[in-house]
């Protein structure tokens, strides 16, 4: 989950807002110093609350009362503890990499980190690294040279389906993936971009909080331009903001962005001048290295049309101010400390963080982004066993079987639609812990004394890697996440799911845990990711990952009706008087939570049957306690607001309420009519 795109904070972009599981383990001592076998189920619970009144507080309420969020964090909980643990492991590996043979792939990891960490060198260089970029902006003479500059700075920095990353400060973002309608060929996808705030709502909302934020944002732009010695920074800042406001008006909202059917817009090279006039597209695409591509998929046509017109109709001087600011804003972590402090001051108001993370955290994040799979090799060699991989693969097999059996048992689905759904399940590629083949970083140059240059070269390297896919066979087994990332992911166009090694750690997964614990936590995660192939977006792709309607009309009508019921259920959740959860915006994740938990429950029962073990009432409780504990998290209000506005995930305290739709939860905890979270059987949503 991505809780807002603020580059100052080391972040994980995650599909799950990751579910990290129960410490009701059996056996050895865990990383938190507790003996798993003697951890009490009551630890952190609030048993003064009835499970049927507030299940989240019943399981986590005691912990919520006492937990304190450190100043440098926006949230704490199981998810955050796993990230902390992974970062610390990676830090040690990266520091060791700095002692490797000079010129080796491993040494690049150490040198990249060391350069990013070395603020003495970065401060001493001052504005010098920005000189060439600022000069290239100053010498723009006309709209043709502007198109050339914009095209030259296009980057492969978005992924609207796999990682749900749709944010880029560049005017547009590029994603290279298999075609919507041809799984054998890579296609270029263009997405909206160009904003400094998270999305269009920050510009267009009339709420007092947003009005105040926009005022502060203009002041922030001016402060950054002043630090970079830009003339008349206050006037320039107003021009920058005014241009961003116009760009935002052409943007698609978060809900519509999640609808792949609205994204299915194929343009030929000749369509751009007619459908989005204003930009010199021939110049733009040549500078971007895309001039040989015949067709593009345009995720956000309105944004391309609006921004292209702005290129033609907005004064070149305003564009130059805009480009100067975004050059600075995107590179803060490799510029002098004053830039970092200024950006933290502004963006922390959106997250609620009171202090910055230690510098090494940002350096680790940057190294993971630039050389992720090289770091991943080092990580899995020390932190993931073959035995663990076999165990997780067995769980995956059980989950796929359980989901297939659920599909087979659906009374409302016609045989033809069932056949297609089962074909999807059978064809699913599952990656556990690490990719089948590793990326080659031999073409990336790293200088231990050049943090700024390393960043530029790493982004260029990744962009060229993306462009090199054109004309190549599509690799359905390619990973979109690093093994050291605490996350899990579904990639519907590849019909694949990945579970990185760092996610498969205690307390999320343990070889010595009971099936009730492992399936309640990790099993529901596996089920969640498999279920994404059948959520409101994933269900539109077939077993080859192609976008087509494989549903009968009646089946699709039933599916959409069930989805509307889930939307209505989540629309009722209101963490603030002035802000509610958007059930439509979060629908895909909510469907995956629901179907995933149901499949995990079935797989757990199947696993116990395979072992010839009886299931007790306590086992049933433990399954749901494990699930609820996996969502244990405390978050600042500012971050919570940002998630609700920008993210496709509902806040954790509402995602746990998925249990309201499972009959087994009512039986396990004797939930009765009249209790606050009770739903009558007819109101319990069942989709898969």
N, C-alpha and C positions, 0 to 999 in steps of 0.2 A: 504494500500500500504506500501510496505516496501522500503524505499528509501536507501537501502544499509544496511548491517547488521553490525553496529558499536556499540558494547555493551555499550560504554561509554555514548552515548546519549539516554535519555529516548525516546523510539520510539513506534509508533503504526504500527503494520503490517496490512495493510489495503487492502481490495480488490478494493476499489474505488479511492484511493488517495483522500479521501472522499469528496463528493459533499455537500457543506453546503450552505444553501439557503438564499434567498433574504430578506433584511430588509424592504421591502415595505409592512409592516404589518398594521393591523388595531387594535387599542385598547390599551393595557396596556404598561407600561414602560418595556423595555427589560433589559437584563443583562448588556448591555453596556451603560446604562444610557440614551438611546434615547427613545423618545416616538414614538412607531412604527407607529402610525397613521399619523404622520407628517413628517416621513422620506421622503425626496424628491427623486424621481427616478433619478434625475440628480446628486445626491451626488456620487462623485467618478468617474463619467463618463467623457468622452472626446468627446463631440459632434462636435468637429472640424474634427473628423474622420468619414467617412461614414461607416455605418454598413456593407455595402457590400465590403468595402476595408479591414477592420480589426475589426471584431465584438468584439473580446476580448478587444481591446483598446477602442472601442466605449463605452463599458459598464464599463470597469475598468481602463481606461487609466489615468484619473485624480488621482485616488488613487495610481496607480503604480508610478506616478511621485513624489509623496510626501511621500510615505511609506518608512520607514527606518527599516532595519532588525537589531534588537538588536544584540550585540556582541555574546551573548550566544545562539543565534538561527541561524538555517540555512535557515529558511523561515518564512514568516508571511502571514496571510490571514484568511479567515473564518474558514478553517480547523484548523489552529493553535490556533485561539481564542477559539474554542470549546474545544480543548484539554486542554488549560489553565484553562478554566472554570471547566471542569470535574476534573482536578487534584486538584484544589483548594477546590472543594466540597469534594472530596475523602480525602484530607488532614485533613479537619476538622473532618470527620467521624473516620478516623484512630486515630487521637489524642484523641477523646472521647473513642475509643475502649481501649486505654491504661489504662482507669480507670474502666474497666469492672471487673467482678468477676474473680479472679485468677483461671486459669485452664479452663475457659470457651472458647468456640470457638471464641467469639468476642475478648477476651483478647489476643488470639494468634495473631490476626491481629495487635493489638497495640504493642505487644512485638516484633514481627518480624520487624516492622517499627522502633521501638526505637533502636533495636540492629544495624540495618543497618545505622541509622542516627548517631550513637555514634562513631565518629572518634577518640575520646580520647582513648576509649578502643581498637579500631582497631589498632591505632598507637602504643599503649603501648604493644600489643601482638607481633607486629613486624612480623618476619618470622615464629614464632612458629606454627601457624596453618598449614603452608606448610610442616612442618617437616615430618609427616607420609607419605604424598604423594611423597615427594622427596626421602624419604628412600625407598619406594616401587619401584621407578624407578631405583634407584642406585643398588638395589639387583637383578634386572633382569639379568639372567645368560645365557639365550638362547632364541631361537625363539619360543619355546613352552611357556615359561613364558611371552614373549612379547605378544603372542596371548591371553593369559589369561588376561593380563593387559588391552589390547584393548577391549576385550569382556566385562570385568567388568565395563568399562567406557562408554559402549554404552548407549545412552539416547534417550528417546522419544521426540526429540527436533526438528523434521521437520514435515512439512505437505505440500506436493507439490500441492495439489488440493484446499483445503479450504482456507488456508491463504497464499498460494504460498510461504511458508517459506522453502527454500531448503538449507539453510546455517547451517552448524555445523562445529565446529573446531575439533570434534572427527572424527576419520578416516572414520566412516560411521554414518549415522543417521537412526533411526527407526521411522516408522509411523505404527500405528495399526489402521486398518479400515476394513470395509467390503470388501470382495473379489471382484475383477473385474468381476468375472463370477459366483459368488454365494453371493447374497445379504443377506443370512441368517447367514453367518459365518464371523468372524473376521480373518484377515490375517496379517502377518508381511510383511511390505514393507521396503526394504533397499535402501538407497540413498547415493550418493557420499558425501564426506566431507573431512576434514583434512587440509583446507587452512586457513591462517590468513588474506588474502586479499579476497575481496568479491567474485570473481569468476576467472575462468581460463584466461579471457582476460587480467587481471592485470599482469599475468605472461608471456603470450605469445605474447601480442601486441608489435610491434616494434616502436610504436609512441614515440617521444622524452619524452613526459610527463610520459608515463609508464616506460620508461627506468630510468628516474630520480626517479620516485616513488619506483621502486624496489631497487635502491641504498639506498634510505632513509629507506626502510623497513628493510634491513639487519642491518643498524645502529641501528634501533629501537629494533630489536631482541636482539642485543648485549647489549644495554642499560638495557633492562629488565632482562636479565640473570645476568648482573653485579649487579643489585639491589638485586637479590636473592642469591648473593655470589656463583654463578656458576663459576668454574675455566675456565680460558682462554675464556672469553665470546665472543671475536671477532671471534675466530676460530670456536667456537660452533655455532655462528650465521650463519656463512657461510654454515656449514653442515645442519643446519635447513632449510635455504632457498633452498639449492640445492635439498633437499628431497622434499620440497613443490613444487618445479619446476617440478620434476618428477611426483608427484601426479597430478598436474594440467594438465599435458600432457595427462593423461588418462580420464580427466573429459569431460563430455558432455556440450555443450554450452547452453546458456539460451533458445534459440529458440527451440532446440531439446528437452530440458527438459520439455517444455510446451506441447509437443506432446504425449498424453497419449498412442497412438498406439505404439510408440517406447518404452514406459515404460511397456508394457504388456509382461513381461518375467517371467514365472513361473519356478522356480528351485526347485527340490527336495533336501533334505539334502545331498544326495549322488552326486548331480551335482556339488557342489562347488569345490571339489578336482579336478574334471576334467575340469571345465570351468574357474576356477580362482585358479590355483595351486599356492602354496607358503605359504599361511596361514595354520596353523593347525586349521582347521575349527571346528573340534570336540571340541577342547579346547576352542576356541572362543565362540561358541554357549552355551557351558555349563556354562562358566563364565557369559554370558549375560542372562542366564535363559531362553534360547530359544531352548534348546536341545530336547525338546519334540515336537517341531513344525516339521511337515512333509514337508511342502511346504512354499516357500517364493516368493514374487514378487520383482524382481530386477529392480528398476527404471533405474539404470545406470550400465549395465553390463560391459562396458569398464572400468569404474572406479574401480569396484570390481576386475577385472582381473589385471589392472595395479597396484593397491595398494597392492593386495595380493602378486604379484611378487616382489614388493619392500620390503615386509616383509621378503621374503626369501633372496633377493639379496643385501640388503643394510646393512652395518655394524651395529651391535647392538648399538655401541656407538653413531652413528648418530641418531638412533631412540630414544635413551635416551635423547640426547640434544633436539630433536624435542618435546618429551613428556614434558620435563621440561618447555620449553617455553610455550606450549599450556596450561599447568596447570596454569601457572601464568597469561597468557593473558585472560583466561576465568574467572578468579577470581579477577580481578583488583578492582572491586567495594567493595570487602570485605578484601582488603589488605591495608597496609599503604598508606598514601597520595602520597608518592613519586611515587608509581606504577601508581596511577591514573593520576598524572600529566604527566608522561612520555607517557602513552597511549594517553591521550588527545592531547598532542603535535603532535603525529604522525597522528592519525586518523582524527583530525580536519582539516588537510591539504586536506583530501578527501571531507570533507563536507563544508569547508569554515567557520566554526564557529570560532569566535575570543576569546570566553571565555566559560568556563564550565557552565552548569546549576547549580543552587543552590543544595546543597547536598540533601535537602528534596525531590527534584524531582526524584533523583535516588532511594531514599528510597521508595517513593510511587510506582515507576515502579516495583521495586523488590517485594514489598508486593502484588501488583496486579498479578504478575506472579506466586507467591507462593500460595496465598490464594484468588485468584481472585473472586470466586463465594461467598465466605464469605463476602468479601468487597462489592460485588454486591448486596447482601441482604440488607446491610445497605444503599447503594446508592438508590436503587429503592424505599425503604420505604419512603424516604424524597423527591425524585426528579421526580417521575413519577406517574401520576394520572390514575385511571381507565377510566376516560373520554377520556384522550389522547390515551390510548390503543384502545378504541373502535373506535375512529376517524381514527387512522392509520389502524386498521383492515378493516374498510370500504374502505379506499383507496386501500389496498391490493386486496380486492375483486374486485374492479373496474379495477385494473391493470391486474389481472389474466383474467377477462372477456375480456378486450380489447385485450390482447395478443392472447387469444383463437379465437377471432373474426378475428384478423389479419391472423392467421394460416388458418382459415376456408375460408378466401377470397383469399388465394394465388392461382393464376391461373396456376402456373408452377408446383405445388406439386400434386402428385397423391393421390387418396383417401386412399390407404393403409398407406402411409407415414403420411398423415394428421391424420389418426386415432391414430397412435402411438404418434404423437406430442401432440394431444389433451389429450391423456391418461396421458402424463407427466404433463401437466398443471393441470389436475384434481387431480392428486395424490400429488401435491406439498405441503409439510409441511411448514407453515410460522410461525416463532417465532417472536413475537413482544415484545420488551423491556427486557424480562428476560426469563430464561428457565422454563419449566413446573415443573421440579424437580431440587433441588440443590445438589451440591456435598457435600460429607461428609469428613471433614478434621480431624476427631478424631484420625486418625492414624499418624498424623504429629506432631512431637515434636518440640517445639519452646522454645529457651532460650534467654531471654532478654539481656544477656551478651555475646552472641556467634553468631555474624553475619556470620562468615565463616561456622560454623557448621549448622546454619539454612539454608544457601544456599545449602549445600551438602545434607541435609536431605530432603529439598523441591524437589530437582531434583530426588533424589532416590524415594521419595514418588510418584511423577508423573510417573516415569518409572514403578514402581510396579502397579500403577493404570492402566497403559496401558497394561501390561502383564496380569492383572486379567481379561481383556476382553475376552481372548481366552476361548472358550467353552461356552461363554455366548450368549444370544440372542442379535442380533444387535439392538441398540437403534437409530432409525432414527431421534429422536427428540433431541439427545444430541447436545449441543451448543459447538462451537469451539472458542467463544469469550466471554469476560466478559461484563455484562450489563453496566459497567462504561466506556467502550471503545468507542471512537468516531469512528464508523466504521459500515459497513454492509457487509454481506457475502452470497455467494451462495455455497452450498455443493452438487455438482451434484451426488455424490455416495449415498447420503441420500435423494436426490431429495428434498432439503430443502433450505430455505432462512431465515436468521436471521437479525433483526434490533435492535441492542442494545439500551437501554434507553438513554444513553449519546448522541447518534446520533440524537435522536428524540427531540431535544431541539431548542429553538430559537438561532440563526436565521434560523435554518434548517427546523423547523416545528413549527407552532403555531396554536392553536385552533381558534384564532381570525383572521387568515390570509384568504385572498381570495383563491378560488380554483385555480385561475391562478398562484398565488404565490406558494401555497403548491404543486400543481402538477408539476409546472415547476422545482421545486427544489427536494422536497422529492419524488414526483411521478416519476421523471426521475431516482432517485436512486432505488426506488422499481422496476421500469421497468428494470433498469440495472441488478439488481440481478436476477430477474426472467429470463431475457434474457441470463444470463450466462448458463442456462440449455440448451441453443440452440446456443452457440458460437461454435467455431471450435473444442473445447474439450468437452464441456458439451453436445453437440449434439450427441456425440458418446455413451452416456449413455441412457438407456431406463427408463421407469417409475419406475422401481424397483432399479435403480441406477447401473444396470449391464452394463458392457462394451460390446456392440454388435452393429452391423450395422443394424439399423431398417429402413434404407433408401432404396428406389429403386435406381437403378444405375443412371437413368436419373436425379432424384432429387438431388442426391449427386453431380453429375457433375455440375448441375446448381448452387448449394450452393457453391461449391469450386470456380466456375468461378466468382461469386459475391464477394467472399472473396478475390480473387486475385485483383479485382478492388479496394477494400478497402485497401489492402496492398499497391498498387501503389499510392493511394491517400496520405497515410501517409509517404511513402518513400520520398515524395517531401518536407517534412517539415525539415528544416535544421537550428537549433538554433545557430550552430557554423560552420565556414567555413570547419572545418575538421571533423565534426560529425553530422550525420543526424539521424532522428528517424528511427527505424527499424520496418517497417510495418508488417513483419511476426512475429517478437518477441512480438509485442503489439496487434496482431490481435484479440485475445479473448476479451480483454477489449474494443477494438474499435467496435467490433460487438455488445457487450453488451451496449455500449454507444448509438449506432445507433438504435438498436431495442428497447432499453429502452426508449429513448426519443420519438420515434414514438408511442409506446404504451402509454406513459404518456400523450401525446397530445390527443390521442383518448379517454383515460379515463377521462381527464379533460372535454372534450366536452360531454361525457356521463353523468358526474356528474352534469354539468350545465343543461343538458336536464332533468335529474331526478328532479331537483329543479325548473324546469320551468323558468330558467333564460336565457335571451338572451345574446349572446356573442358579444361584441363590438370589434372594431379594436384595442382599447386601451387594452382590455383584452388579445387579441392575442399577442400584443407587450409585455405585462407584463409576459406572460408565458415564452417567450424566454429571456427576461431580467432577470427573476428569474433564469433560467437555467444558463445564462452567469455569473451572479453574484455569483452563487454557486461555480464557479471555481476561484474566486478572490484569487490570491496568488502571492507572490513575493519571489523568491528563489535565493540563491547564485549560481554563475556559477559553482562552484565546485560540489555542490549538484546536479545541473541540469545535469552535465556530468555523474555523478554516476548513476542517474536514467536512462539515455539513454542507458548506457552500461549494467546495471544489472537488470532493472526492466521491468515487463510485461505491465506497464502503459506508455502511451505517456505523455509528459509534458502537464500541464493543458492548456497552451495557444493553443495547437493543439487539445486537446480533445473537447474544446468548438466548434471547427470548424465542429463537427458533424452536426451542423445546416445547413451546405452547402448542405446536402442531403435531406432536408425536403422542399417540395414545399411551405408549409405554412410560413416558415421563409422568403422566397422571397416576398410573398404577404404582410406580416406584415410590412416589412421595405423597400418595393419598391426597392429591389436589382435588378440591371440592368446589362445587358451584358456590358463588358468593365471594370466593377469593379473587384478588385483583387481577391475576394473570390467567384465570380460568377461561377457557374457550369451550363453548358447547361443541360436541362432535361435528355438527353440521358446519361450524365456522372454522374448523381446523383445515388449513390449506394443505392439499396434497397435489403435487404436480407430477412427480415421477415416482 
